[in-house]
Amino acid sequence: MKKSVWMLVVTGVLCGLLQTDLLYAQEYIKVRWVDDGDTIVLADGRRVRYIGINAPEIAHKNRKTEPYGDKAKHYNKSLVLSKKIRIVFDKEKFDRYGRVLAYVYLADNTFVNLKVLESGLAYYYPHSLNRKYRELFLKTQRKAMKAKCGIWNRLDQKGALVIGNKKSRRFHTETCRYGKQIKKSNRVILLNKWKAFWEGYAPCKECQGAGKRF
């Protein structure tokens, strides 16, 4: 009897979580603020970080604006500011800063994450759990790279060798301390940054600071 009651409770909780996810997926809410090219603030105060992309940083604290950072922010604003959007989750719903991780759609079903990526104002940023659109994102990035849109217009297609981590899908310069810690089984040498991005790797935090990324 107790086991049956317990199963009913667990089932009820799971159904409640599923209904909450569906509610958020279908709910349209206004965008109150745009932080930068990949982060927005909703009318209810939630800060949303776009899954699967990473845009150049804008000036904050002691960091300078990175190349194309302001353009990425302005483009994102033109897409979503003061408009109603819906958010859709993947497996991991929050990042370490407490921001909501989501795929963002306009009322006409425009896929915002993808629009920023195809504009060349962000690059594909692989996530270990949120992988639903990884093939689509990489395919879109390659199109932007071929067209030399935005950030890809200034990335050197030659450059020095970089070290990739097949598990995390991050790449590192040869002097990066994190690159030196990669296990041999996960280590891969890539011809240059261009090749690394083309293969779906993204720079680690240490290697993507102002002046280093491109």
Buried (B, 14 or more C-beta within 10 A) or exposed (E): EEEEEEEEEEEEEEEEEEEEEEEBBEEEBEBBBBBBBBBBBBEEEBBBBBBBBBBBBBEEEEEEBBBBBBBBBBBBBEBBBEBBBBBBBBEEBEEEEEBBBBBBBBEEEBBBBBBBBBBBBBBBBBBEEBBBBBEBBBEBBBEBBEEEBBBBBEBEEEBEEBBBBEEBBBBBBEEBEBBEEBEEEEBBEBBBBBBBBBBBBBBBEBBBEBEEBB
